[in-house]
Amino acid sequence: MTKLFIVEDDAAMVKQLKSVLTDYTAVSVQNFRSVRQEIETENPDLILMDITLPYFNGFYWTTEIRKRATTPIIFLSSADDEMNQVMAMNMGADDYVTKPFSADILKAKINALLRRTYSFSQAQLTFKGFILEGAELKKGADKVELTPTEAKLLRTFFEQPNQTVPKDVLLAKLWESDDYIDANALQVNIARLRKKLNTIGFDYIGTVRGVGYVLA
């Protein structure tokens, strides 16, 4: 059964989450000083992360997790302002849900993220000497590991080089339904992807203003 790891210090919220997420094995953090270590031990399929936590906040732990793993992360937070949402995505989160939340929407987001994480193609694609295989982009000795969302985005571009990919096509492909996403999610993920790819000299994702993006 799919395992979810809950990083939340409100015992009532943990109980609520476990009661609505019965389709999964849901475990929660025990020691807030060693969140990353517990996650590495449990090896979950997806992480639900709060922002405000004892000792270190969710942004810190997401950064720590991303140093070693691409496990999908959904933030669950009562902070509904754009700044916190953008910061979470920039730190490596894949999605953001504000409290109070609909159980149905949360489950839909979890299922959509699990699908795009564990079912995307592993087939090898190339562009200008760069090789994309699974969640890794490489050229010679240089390589970079991508999160599932980043890999799905880049694969979409690799499959349609030199063609403008409209924003709505990317949103439909990645997030399943416009009903479940925030307007800036795509822009933030593209910016994060570009920054990561630049570390190995890949700078080919262009913006077609008002329309979408192009790999050229």
N, CA, C and O of each residue as an XYZ file, in Angstrom:
864
protein
N       0.840     -1.196      0.000
C       0.000      0.000      0.000
C       0.877      1.248      0.000
O       1.932      1.268      0.634
N       0.447      2.279     -0.703
C       1.182      3.541     -0.775
C       1.358      4.129      0.619
O       0.410      4.197      1.401
N       2.597      4.559      0.922
C       2.880      5.109      2.248
C       3.011      6.631      2.193
O       3.756      7.174      1.377
N       2.272      7.309      3.076
C       2.373      8.759      3.232
C       3.054      9.063      4.560
O       2.814      8.389      5.562
N       3.903     10.083      4.557
C       4.577     10.511      5.785
C       4.084     11.916      6.121
O       4.226     12.837      5.316
N       3.504     12.079      7.314
C       2.903     13.354      7.729
C       3.853     14.092      8.660
O       4.235     13.574      9.710
N       4.231     15.310      8.268
C       5.072     16.161      9.125
C       4.180     17.286      9.631
O       4.033     18.317      8.975
N       3.590     17.082     10.794
C       2.576     17.974     11.360
C       2.614     17.837     12.871
O       2.588     16.722     13.393
N       2.676     18.978     13.593
C       2.794     18.916     15.048
C       1.461     19.035     15.774
O       1.419     18.892     16.996
N       0.382     19.292     15.062
C      -0.949     19.378     15.660
C      -1.543     17.970     15.691
O      -1.898     17.409     14.654
N      -1.645     17.409     16.904
C      -2.113     16.023     17.039
C      -3.515     15.836     16.468
O      -3.808     14.792     15.886
N      -4.383     16.830     16.625
C      -5.743     16.726     16.099
C      -5.735     16.680     14.575
O      -6.521     15.955     13.965
N      -4.838     17.463     13.962
C      -4.735     17.466     12.498
C      -4.178     16.135     11.998
O      -4.641     15.612     10.985
N      -3.198     15.589     12.694
C      -2.641     14.283     12.321
C      -3.741     13.221     12.374
O      -3.850     12.382     11.479
N      -4.553     13.266     13.433
C      -5.643     12.309     13.585
C      -6.658     12.458     12.450
O      -7.152     11.469     11.909
N      -6.962     13.724     12.098
C      -7.910     13.980     11.010
C      -7.377     13.448      9.682
O      -8.103     12.809      8.921
N      -6.104     13.720      9.416
C      -5.496     13.255      8.169
C      -5.528     11.729      8.076
O      -5.889     11.169      7.041
N      -5.154     11.077      9.144
C      -5.134      9.613      9.132
C      -6.542      9.037      8.951
O      -6.711      7.965      8.372
N      -7.552      9.762      9.455
C      -8.930      9.269      9.357
C      -9.485      9.395      7.946
O     -10.344      8.607      7.548
N      -8.998     10.394      7.169
C      -9.520     10.579      5.804
C      -8.634      9.908      4.756
O      -9.066      9.692      3.624
N      -7.411      9.581      5.127
C      -6.483      8.987      4.162
C      -6.348      7.482      4.385
O      -5.241      6.947      4.442
N      -7.476      6.819      4.510
C      -7.476      5.388      4.831
C      -7.097      4.511      3.637
O      -6.860      3.313      3.796
N      -7.040      5.104      2.449
C      -6.620      4.332      1.272
C      -5.104      4.149      1.232
O      -4.576      3.447      0.370
N      -4.413      4.791      2.176
C      -2.951      4.742      2.203
C      -2.487      4.294      3.590
O      -3.257      4.291      4.550
N      -1.214      3.918      3.669
C      -0.578      3.738      4.966
C      -0.025      5.102      5.371
O       0.890      5.614      4.726
N      -0.570      5.691      6.429
C      -0.151      7.031      6.847
C       0.593      6.960      8.177
O       0.055      6.485      9.177
N       1.828      7.436      8.174
C       2.622      7.509      9.403
C       3.017      8.955      9.624
O       3.052      9.749      8.684
N       3.315      9.296     10.874
C       3.645     10.690     11.184
C       4.956     10.779     11.941
O       5.414      9.813     12.552
N       5.545     11.961     11.885
C       6.845     12.181     12.516
C       6.732     12.049     14.032
O       5.735     12.455     14.629
N       7.757     11.483     14.641
C       7.783     11.310     16.092
C       8.739     12.286     16.769
O       8.466     12.771     17.867
N       9.854     12.571     16.115
C      10.864     13.468     16.686
C      11.107     14.610     15.718
O      11.665     14.401     14.641
N      10.698     15.812     16.087
C      10.795     16.955     15.184
C      12.213     17.501     15.044
O      12.440     18.454     14.298
N      13.153     16.909     15.748
C      14.559     17.260     15.555
C      15.208     16.404     14.464
O      16.290     16.730     13.974
N      14.546     15.316     14.092
C      15.165     14.395     13.125
C      14.164     13.987     12.048
O      14.012     12.803     11.745
N      13.485     14.978     11.474
C      12.462     14.707     10.465
C      13.057     13.986      9.258
O      12.515     12.978      8.803
N      14.166     14.500      8.743
C      14.758     13.895      7.548
C      15.171     12.452      7.805
O      14.955     11.582      6.961
N      15.765     12.195      8.969
C      16.209     10.847      9.280
C      15.030      9.872      9.353
O      15.127      8.732      8.899
N      13.919     10.335      9.929
C      12.735      9.472     10.011
C      12.180      9.185      8.620
O      11.751      8.068      8.331
N      12.192     10.201      7.763
C      11.708     10.009      6.395
C      12.585      9.009      5.648
O      12.078      8.161      4.913
N      13.898      9.107      5.835
C      14.804      8.167      5.173
C      14.571      6.742      5.667
O      14.690      5.788      4.898
N      14.240      6.598      6.949
C      13.968      5.275      7.515
C      12.653      4.709      6.990
O      12.576      3.533      6.633
N      11.617      5.549      6.945
C      10.288      5.103      6.523
C      10.190      4.936      5.002
O       9.406      4.123      4.513
N      10.992      5.713      4.257
C      10.991      5.659      2.801
C       9.573      5.766      2.216
O       9.119      4.849      1.532
N       8.872      6.877      2.481
C       7.492      7.003      2.023
C       7.399      7.304      0.530
O       8.386      7.674     -0.106
N       6.191      7.139     -0.018
C       5.946      7.458     -1.423
C       5.619      8.931     -1.607
O       5.791      9.477     -2.697
N       5.140      9.584     -0.532
C       4.762     11.002     -0.607
C       4.796     11.592      0.791
O       4.525     10.899      1.772
N       5.133     12.886      0.882
C       5.242     13.577      2.163
C       4.233     14.719      2.224
O       4.097     15.489      1.273
N       3.517     14.824      3.366
C       2.642     15.960      3.641
C       3.354     16.818      4.677
O       3.656     16.345      5.772
N       3.624     18.079      4.341
C       4.499     18.930      5.150
C       3.797     20.203      5.612
O       3.247     20.948      4.801
N       3.820     20.445      6.922
C       3.327     21.718      7.461
C       4.466     22.729      7.442
O       5.630     22.340      7.355
N       4.151     24.023      7.522
C       5.202     25.049      7.563
C       5.691     25.258      8.988
O       6.890     25.164      9.253
N       4.770     25.542      9.911
C       5.131     25.880     11.280
C       5.300     24.606     12.107
O       4.338     23.889     12.380
N       6.550     24.345     12.498
C       6.885     23.130     13.236
C       7.836     23.465     14.385
O       8.462     24.525     14.361
N       7.961     22.601     15.380
C       8.949     22.830     16.442
C      10.374     22.767     15.886
O      10.659     21.996     14.970
N      11.244     23.568     16.438
C      12.681     23.575     16.123
C      12.995     24.126     14.728
O      13.622     25.180     14.622
N      12.580     23.449     13.665
C      12.846     23.911     12.305
C      11.548     23.856     11.507
O      10.739     22.946     11.686
N      11.355     24.842     10.620
C      10.087     24.871      9.890
C      10.100     23.956      8.659
O      11.116     23.349      8.320
N       8.945     23.882      8.010
C       8.798     22.995      6.865
C       9.680     23.368      5.689
O      10.090     22.496      4.923
N       9.982     24.666      5.533
C      10.871     25.092      4.449
C      12.262     24.485      4.648
O      12.882     23.994      3.704
N      12.736     24.530      5.892
C      14.055     23.973      6.207
C      14.096     22.482      5.889
O      15.026     22.004      5.239
N      13.071     21.742      6.358
C      13.098     20.299      6.160
C      12.943     19.921      4.692
O      13.516     18.929      4.241
N      12.178     20.702      3.951
C      12.046     20.422      2.514
C      13.388     20.587      1.818
O      13.757     19.773      0.972
N      14.117     21.634      2.170
C      15.450     21.842      1.607
C      16.372     20.673      1.951
O      17.124     20.198      1.100
N      16.311     20.216      3.190
C      17.138     19.089      3.617
C      16.775     17.809      2.867
O      17.656     17.063      2.441
N      15.481     17.559      2.709
C      15.025     16.360      1.993
C      15.495     16.396      0.549
O      15.932     15.382      0.005
N      15.404     17.581     -0.078
C      15.754     17.712     -1.491
C      17.252     17.534     -1.757
O      17.655     17.349     -2.905
N      18.079     17.587     -0.710
C      19.505     17.336     -0.889
C      19.767     15.872     -1.230
O      20.795     15.546     -1.823
N      18.837     14.990     -0.855
C      19.067     13.562     -1.016
C      17.963     12.827     -1.757
O      18.191     11.719     -2.244
N      16.767     13.409     -1.858
C      15.643     12.652     -2.404
C      14.713     13.531     -3.230
O      14.647     14.747     -3.048
N      13.993     12.879     -4.145
C      13.004     13.587     -4.965
C      11.583     13.158     -4.587
O      10.650     13.353     -5.366
N      11.418     12.582     -3.407
C      10.093     12.180     -2.936
C       9.111     13.346     -3.050
O       9.416     14.445     -2.588
N       7.934     13.130     -3.659
C       6.986     14.239     -3.804
C       6.524     14.802     -2.462
O       6.297     14.062     -1.505
N       6.392     16.122     -2.415
C       6.021     16.819     -1.176
C       4.837     17.741     -1.446
O       4.868     18.557     -2.368
N       3.794     17.602     -0.631
C       2.667     18.538     -0.652
C       2.665     19.305      0.659
O       2.652     18.700      1.731
N       2.678     20.626      0.587
C       2.569     21.444      1.786
C       1.110     21.549      2.205
O       0.232     21.752      1.367
N       0.852     21.410      3.508
C      -0.459     21.648      4.091
C      -0.291     22.762      5.110
O       0.378     22.572      6.126
N      -0.884     23.919      4.857
C      -0.633     25.048      5.735
C      -1.836     25.976      5.819
O      -2.610     26.101      4.870
N      -1.978     26.615      6.956
C      -3.041     27.621      7.127
C      -2.615     28.952      6.521
O      -3.436     29.859      6.383
N      -1.345     29.077      6.160
C      -0.857     30.299      5.496
C      -1.292     30.267      4.034
O      -0.794     29.463      3.247
N      -2.229     31.151      3.678
C      -2.768     31.117      2.320
C      -2.250     32.244      1.438
O      -2.777     32.474      0.350
N      -1.205     32.957      1.908
C      -0.673     34.060      1.113
C       0.251     33.536      0.021
O       0.830     32.457      0.144
N       0.377     34.307     -1.036
C       1.158     33.883     -2.198
C       2.625     33.706     -1.872
O       3.273     32.820     -2.429
N       3.175     34.536     -0.972
C       4.602     34.476     -0.658
C       4.981     33.101     -0.101
O       5.981     32.517     -0.521
N       4.192     32.585      0.837
C       4.498     31.271      1.411
C       4.357     30.164      0.383
O       5.133     29.209      0.387
N       3.366     30.286     -0.504
C       3.174     29.269     -1.529
C       4.347     29.250     -2.513
O       4.853     28.188     -2.876
N       4.765     30.439     -2.931
C       5.899     30.526     -3.857
C       7.177     30.017     -3.189
O       7.970     29.312     -3.814
N       7.374     30.378     -1.914
C       8.574     29.926     -1.199
C       8.590     28.399     -1.093
O       9.633     27.772     -1.278
N       7.436     27.806     -0.796
C       7.362     26.353     -0.679
C       7.744     25.685     -1.995
O       8.502     24.715     -2.011
N       7.209     26.215     -3.107
C       7.518     25.630     -4.410
C       8.995     25.807     -4.751
O       9.627     24.906     -5.302
N       9.531     26.967     -4.419
C      10.944     27.225     -4.707
C      11.870     26.324     -3.883
O      12.963     25.974     -4.328
N      11.425     25.958     -2.692
C      12.230     25.082     -1.836
C      12.200     23.627     -2.314
O      13.033     22.815     -1.910
N      11.229     23.308     -3.180
C      11.176     21.942     -3.687
C       9.848     21.236     -3.522
O       9.741     20.051     -3.837
N       8.811     21.949     -3.025
C       7.492     21.329     -2.901
C       6.889     21.114     -4.284
O       7.217     21.830     -5.230
N       6.007     20.128     -4.395
C       5.336     19.839     -5.656
C       3.928     20.414     -5.702
O       3.378     20.630     -6.782
N       3.346     20.662     -4.538
C       2.003     21.237     -4.498
C       1.782     21.872     -3.130
O       2.586     21.699     -2.214
N       0.661     22.621     -3.003
C       0.399     23.383     -1.788
C      -1.112     23.384     -1.554
O      -1.883     23.749     -2.440
N      -1.524     22.976     -0.364
C      -2.939     22.938     -0.001
C      -3.131     23.766      1.260
O      -2.400     23.598      2.237
N      -4.114     24.661      1.240
C      -4.344     25.513      2.409
C      -5.388     24.887      3.343
O      -6.344     24.250      2.901
N      -5.173     25.090      4.646
C      -6.120     24.637      5.664
C      -7.145     25.760      5.914
O      -6.780     26.934      5.863
N      -8.394     25.430      6.178
C      -8.987     24.087      6.152
C      -9.116     23.608      4.714
O      -9.311     24.409      3.800
N      -9.007     22.303      4.519
C      -9.019     21.763      3.170
C     -10.152     20.752      2.998
O     -10.655     20.188      3.970
N     -10.533     20.541      1.768
C     -11.505     19.506      1.425
C     -10.764     18.180      1.340
O      -9.739     18.079      0.666
N     -11.277     17.172      2.016
C     -10.638     15.846      1.983
C     -10.603     15.305      0.563
O      -9.625     14.672      0.163
N     -11.657     15.548     -0.201
C     -11.709     15.046     -1.574
C     -10.656     15.704     -2.453
O     -10.011     15.039     -3.264
N     -10.481     17.022     -2.289
C      -9.478     17.719     -3.090
C      -8.075     17.276     -2.686
O      -7.214     17.089     -3.546
N      -7.836     17.107     -1.385
C      -6.520     16.642     -0.937
C      -6.213     15.268     -1.531
O      -5.107     15.039     -2.021
N      -7.181     14.354     -1.492
C      -6.955     13.010     -2.051
C      -6.744     13.071     -3.564
O      -5.945     12.316     -4.119
N      -7.469     13.979     -4.224
C      -7.286     14.128     -5.672
C      -5.881     14.621     -5.982
O      -5.251     14.144     -6.926
N      -5.387     15.567     -5.199
C      -4.040     16.085     -5.404
C      -2.992     15.005     -5.123
O      -2.017     14.873     -5.863
N      -3.196     14.239     -4.056
C      -2.263     13.168     -3.723
C      -2.209     12.144     -4.856
O      -1.130     11.737     -5.286
N      -3.373     11.738     -5.328
C      -3.422     10.729     -6.390
C      -2.808     11.244     -7.692
O      -2.102     10.510     -8.384
N      -3.080     12.515     -8.023
C      -2.514     13.094     -9.248
C      -0.990     13.153     -9.151
O      -0.290     12.848    -10.116
N      -0.486     13.544     -7.991
C       0.960     13.649     -7.806
C       1.613     12.271     -7.822
O       2.701     12.108     -8.374
N       0.966     11.288     -7.227
C       1.506      9.929     -7.251
C       1.546      9.392     -8.680
O       2.502      8.719     -9.066
N       0.501      9.690     -9.470
C       0.472      9.213    -10.853
C       1.617      9.809    -11.651
O       2.329      9.093    -12.356
N       1.797     11.120    -11.544
C       2.834     11.730    -12.370
C       4.242     11.444    -11.824
O       5.233     11.599    -12.537
N       4.316     11.027    -10.560
C       5.615     10.684     -9.983
C       6.077      9.305    -10.411
O       7.236      9.118    -10.783
N       5.177      8.348    -10.359
C       5.598      6.965    -10.505
C       5.162      6.298    -11.807
O       5.368      5.098    -11.985
N       4.563      7.065    -12.715
C       4.143      6.448    -13.967
C       4.711      7.124    -15.203
O       4.389      6.733    -16.325
N       5.576      8.162    -15.009
C       6.095      8.817    -16.198
C       7.115      7.930    -16.911
O       7.773      7.084    -16.306
N       7.218      8.159    -18.212
C       8.043      7.300    -19.059
C       9.520      7.377    -18.679
O      10.035      8.432    -18.307
N      10.185      6.225    -18.784
C      11.624      6.162    -18.547
C      12.410      6.206    -19.859
O      13.641      6.191    -19.852
N      11.691      6.259    -20.985
C      12.352      6.209    -22.295
C      13.364      7.343    -22.442
O      13.138      8.460    -21.976
N      14.483      7.036    -23.097
C      15.563      8.001    -23.267
C      15.240      8.972    -24.400
O      14.848      8.559    -25.491
N      15.410     10.269    -24.130
C      15.212     11.309    -25.133
C      16.460     12.184    -25.161
O      17.151     12.311    -24.150
N      16.755     12.793    -26.322
C      17.947     13.632    -26.433
C      17.597     14.986    -27.044
O      16.639     15.125    -27.805
N      18.417     15.985    -26.679
C      18.287     17.325    -27.245
C      19.630     18.031    -27.106
O      20.117     18.228    -25.993
N      20.232     18.414    -28.234
C      21.508     19.135    -28.265
C      22.576     18.453    -27.413
O      23.327     19.118    -26.699
N      22.639     17.138    -27.490
C      23.667     16.392    -26.765
C      23.311     16.042    -25.337
O      24.037     15.290    -24.686
N      22.192     16.580    -24.831
C      21.742     16.258    -23.479
C      20.816     15.046    -23.547
O      20.006     14.926    -24.466
N      20.940     14.153    -22.574
C      20.141     12.930    -22.537
C      19.223     12.963    -21.316
O      19.681     13.122    -20.184
N      17.929     12.812    -21.561
C      16.942     12.733    -20.485
C      16.475     11.288    -20.367
O      15.923     10.719    -21.309
N      16.704     10.714    -19.205
C      16.283      9.336    -18.971
C      15.709      9.236    -17.570
O      16.410      9.480    -16.588
N      14.433      8.876    -17.475
C      13.782      8.853    -16.174
C      13.760     10.251    -15.589
O      13.243     11.186    -16.201
N      14.329     10.388    -14.392
C      14.367     11.690    -13.726
C      15.789     12.261    -13.706
O      16.137     13.017    -12.799
N      16.612     11.904    -14.700
C      17.990     12.393    -14.755
C      18.288     13.002    -16.125
O      17.983     12.416    -17.163
N      18.890     14.190    -16.102
C      19.376     14.813    -17.332
C      20.894     14.824    -17.257
O      21.471     15.222    -16.245
N      21.544     14.380    -18.341
C      23.001     14.312    -18.299
C      23.605     14.662    -19.652
O      22.962     14.551    -20.696
N      24.844     15.081    -19.596
C      25.650     15.317    -20.791
C      27.092     15.070    -20.399
O      27.667     15.832    -19.621
N      27.680     14.008    -20.933
C      29.027     13.640    -20.522
C      29.049     13.282    -19.053
O      28.272     12.445    -18.594
N      29.947     13.921    -18.315
C      30.076     13.644    -16.890
C      29.122     14.482    -16.042
O      28.965     14.241    -14.845
N      28.488     15.467    -16.676
C      27.572     16.344    -15.938
C      26.167     15.746    -15.905
O      25.664     15.258    -16.917
N      25.548     15.792    -14.740
C      24.175     15.295    -14.639
C      23.450     16.000    -13.500
O      24.072     16.536    -12.583
N      22.122     15.986    -13.576
C      21.309     16.592    -12.535
C      20.089     15.721    -12.314
O      19.473     15.244    -13.267
N      19.740     15.515    -11.034
C      18.557     14.733    -10.675
C      17.353     15.673    -10.574
O      17.441     16.742     -9.969
N      16.252     15.274    -11.161
C      15.055     16.092    -11.194
C      13.981     15.517    -10.277
O      13.932     14.309    -10.045
N      13.125     16.390     -9.761
C      11.963     15.903     -9.036
C      10.992     15.314    -10.062
O      11.139     15.580    -11.255
N      10.017     14.533     -9.638
C       9.048     13.984    -10.592
C       8.346     15.050    -11.428
O       8.145     14.865    -12.628
N       7.975     16.156    -10.807
C       7.309     17.232    -11.545
C       8.249     17.843    -12.569
O       7.857     18.085    -13.710
N       9.487     18.092    -12.168
C      10.470     18.667    -13.093
C      10.727     17.722    -14.265
O      10.829     18.161    -15.410
N      10.831     16.424    -13.976
C      11.093     15.449    -15.038
C       9.933     15.392    -16.026
O      10.146     15.292    -17.235
N       8.715     15.454    -15.514
C       7.545     15.410    -16.394
C       7.491     16.659    -17.272
O       7.177     16.570    -18.459
N       7.792     17.811    -16.700
C       7.829     19.055    -17.464
C       8.866     18.976    -18.575
O       8.568     19.262    -19.735
N      10.087     18.585    -18.212
C      11.172     18.552    -19.189
C      10.894     17.519    -20.278
O      11.195     17.751    -21.449
N      10.326     16.391    -19.896
C       9.999     15.358    -20.884
C       8.979     15.886    -21.896
O       9.065     15.585    -23.087
N       8.025     16.665    -21.422
C       7.028     17.249    -22.319
C       7.707     18.119    -23.369
O       7.345     18.077    -24.545
N       8.697     18.913    -22.942
C       9.431     19.763    -23.885
C      10.295     18.925    -24.835
O      10.348     19.201    -26.033
N      10.966     17.907    -24.302
C      11.821     17.049    -25.131
C      11.015     16.336    -26.213
O      11.524     16.062    -27.300
N       9.754     16.039    -25.906
C       8.902     15.345    -26.872
C       8.408     16.270    -27.984
O       7.945     15.809    -29.027
N       8.514     17.591    -27.748
C       8.035     18.562    -28.740
C       9.052     19.686    -28.939
O       8.716     20.852    -28.734
N      10.289     19.363    -29.334
C      11.311     20.408    -29.483
C      10.931     21.400    -30.581
O      10.322     21.051    -31.592
N      11.319     22.656    -30.333
C      11.082     23.734    -31.296
C       9.601     23.997    -31.557
O       9.242     24.621    -32.555
N       8.749     23.521    -30.662
C       7.315     23.796    -30.770
C       6.832     24.462    -29.489
O       7.192     24.045    -28.389
N       6.017     25.496    -29.638
C       5.470     26.154    -28.460
C       4.467     25.233    -27.780
O       3.528     24.747    -28.411
N       4.674     24.997    -26.482
C       3.747     24.181    -25.700
C       2.887     25.135    -24.868
O       3.404     25.778    -23.954
N       1.602     25.240    -25.160
C       0.733     26.176    -24.437
C       0.659     25.857    -22.947
O       0.793     24.704    -22.538
N       0.447     26.887    -22.149
C       0.372     26.706    -20.699
C      -0.735     25.736    -20.314
O      -0.546     24.890    -19.440
N      -1.890     25.853    -20.964
C      -3.001     24.987    -20.572
C      -2.708     23.517    -20.863
O      -3.210     22.632    -20.170
N      -1.904     23.260    -21.879
C      -1.515     21.878    -22.185
C      -0.620     21.330    -21.076
O      -0.781     20.192    -20.636
N       0.329     22.163    -20.632
C       1.223     21.741    -19.551
C       0.439     21.507    -18.257
O       0.667     20.522    -17.554
N      -0.479     22.416    -17.952
C      -1.275     22.281    -16.735
C      -2.125     21.013    -16.777
O      -2.192     20.273    -15.795
N      -2.765     20.766    -17.901
C      -3.612     19.581    -18.027
C      -2.790     18.298    -17.921
O      -3.237     17.308    -17.342
N      -1.586     18.328    -18.486
C      -0.724     17.137    -18.490
C      -0.167     16.849    -17.107
O      -0.058     15.692    -16.703
N       0.187     17.909    -16.380
C       0.872     17.730    -15.106
C      -0.053     17.664    -13.906
O       0.138     16.848    -13.004
N      -1.048     18.522    -13.902
C      -1.882     18.629    -12.702
C      -3.297     18.099    -12.884
O      -4.158     18.321    -12.032
N      -3.542     17.403    -13.986
C      -4.789     16.678    -14.195
C      -6.016     17.565    -14.378
O      -6.803     17.344    -15.298
N      -6.188     18.569    -13.513
C      -7.380     19.409    -13.609
C      -7.080     20.799    -13.111
O      -6.449     20.960    -12.066
N      -7.519     21.809    -13.840
C      -7.309     23.193    -13.419
C      -7.979     23.495    -12.084
O      -7.629     24.475    -11.426
N      -8.945     22.658    -11.674
C      -9.654     22.902    -10.426
C      -8.752     22.740     -9.212
O      -9.053     23.254     -8.135
N      -7.639     22.019     -9.389
C      -6.837     21.645     -8.231
C      -5.474     22.322     -8.170
O      -4.603     21.883     -7.419
N      -5.277     23.364     -8.934
C      -3.954     23.990     -8.937
C      -4.038     25.483     -8.657
O      -5.091     26.101     -8.817
N      -2.925     26.046     -8.241
C      -2.819     27.491     -8.055
C      -2.271     28.100     -9.336
O      -1.492     27.471    -10.053
N      -2.679     29.313     -9.613
C      -2.360     29.948    -10.895
C      -0.858     30.060    -11.137
O      -0.408     29.985    -12.281
N      -0.083     30.237    -10.075
C       1.356     30.466    -10.279
C       2.185     29.186    -10.194
O       3.412     29.248    -10.269
N       1.536     28.018    -10.038
C       2.290     26.775     -9.848
C       3.184     26.466    -11.034
O       4.337     26.075    -10.858
N       2.660     26.637    -12.244
C       3.452     26.322    -13.435
C       4.647     27.254    -13.556
O       5.766     26.801    -13.797
N       4.420     28.544    -13.392
C       5.498     29.528    -13.521
C       6.612     29.264    -12.513
O       7.793     29.352    -12.849
N       6.237     28.941    -11.286
C       7.226     28.670    -10.247
C       8.024     27.410    -10.576
O       9.243     27.382    -10.405
N       7.342     26.373    -11.047
C       8.039     25.132    -11.383
C       8.970     25.305    -12.569
O      10.054     24.722    -12.590
N       8.569     26.100    -13.564
C       9.438     26.370    -14.710
C      10.682     27.116    -14.245
O      11.793     26.789    -14.663
N      10.507     28.113    -13.386
C      11.641     28.892    -12.890
C      12.608     27.999    -12.115
O      13.825     28.119    -12.260
N      12.066     27.112    -11.298
C      12.906     26.205    -10.508
C      13.639     25.217    -11.422
O      14.807     24.898    -11.198
N      12.942     24.745    -12.443
C      13.556     23.817    -13.392
C      14.700     24.481    -14.143
O      15.778     23.901    -14.274
N      14.471     25.697    -14.636
C      15.523     26.414    -15.358
C      16.767     26.607    -14.495
O      17.890     26.407    -14.958
N      16.559     26.993    -13.249
C      17.683     27.226    -12.348
C      18.494     25.954    -12.142
O      19.725     25.992    -12.135
N      17.805     24.826    -11.973
C      18.495     23.556    -11.763
C      19.254     23.132    -13.018
O      20.391     22.668    -12.933
N      18.619     23.292    -14.188
C      19.245     22.871    -15.440
C      20.456     23.735    -15.793
O      21.406     23.264    -16.418
N      20.411     24.983    -15.390
C      21.536     25.886    -15.677
C      22.830     25.413    -15.030
O      23.916     25.771    -15.486
N      22.725     24.611    -13.970
C      23.941     24.144    -13.280
C      24.772     23.221    -14.156
O      25.961     23.033    -13.901
N      24.155     22.634    -15.200
C      24.934     21.783    -16.119
C      24.916     22.373    -17.542
O      25.154     21.673    -18.526
N      24.629     23.672    -17.614
C      24.735     24.355    -18.900
C      23.562     24.170    -19.839
O      23.690     24.428    -21.036
N      22.432     23.736    -19.333
C      21.238     23.566    -20.174
C      20.369     24.810    -20.029
O      19.789     25.047    -18.969
N      20.279     25.604    -21.096
C      19.536     26.871    -21.034
C      18.728     27.035    -22.320
O      18.963     27.961    -23.097
N      17.779     26.133    -22.535
C      17.064     26.114    -23.814
C      15.547     26.251    -23.685
O      14.835     26.129    -24.681
N      15.046     26.501    -22.482
C      13.602     26.656    -22.311
C      13.240     28.136    -22.426
O      13.566     28.935    -21.548
N      12.574     28.485    -23.500
C      12.196     29.872    -23.736
C      10.735     30.120    -23.399
O       9.919     29.198    -23.379
N      10.419     31.390    -23.133
C       9.045     31.795    -22.836
C       8.423     32.434    -24.067
O       9.005     33.337    -24.668
N       7.256     31.970    -24.434
C       6.480     32.611    -25.498
C       5.401     33.401    -24.775
O       4.388     32.850    -24.347
N       5.633     34.692    -24.648
C       4.807     35.536    -23.773
C       3.310     35.387    -24.055
O       2.842     35.514    -25.186
N       2.594     35.115    -22.984
C       1.142     35.016    -23.089
C       0.633     33.702    -23.649
O      -0.576     33.474    -23.696
N       1.546     32.834    -24.076
C       1.117     31.585    -24.724
C       1.620     30.349    -23.969
O       0.832     29.497    -23.560
N       2.951     30.264    -23.792
C       3.506     29.084    -23.146
C       5.016     29.081    -23.190
O       5.650     30.117    -22.990
N       5.603     27.913    -23.452
C       7.051     27.764    -23.413
C       7.512     26.924    -24.605
O       6.735     26.170    -25.190
N       8.806     27.072    -24.954
C       9.332     26.339    -26.094
C      10.755     25.874    -25.781
O      11.528     26.598    -25.153
N      11.090     24.674    -26.219
C      12.453     24.141    -26.114
C      13.131     24.394    -27.447
O      12.776     23.783    -28.455
N      14.106     25.295    -27.455
C      14.744     25.654    -28.725
C      16.175     26.107    -28.483
O      16.882     26.453    -29.430
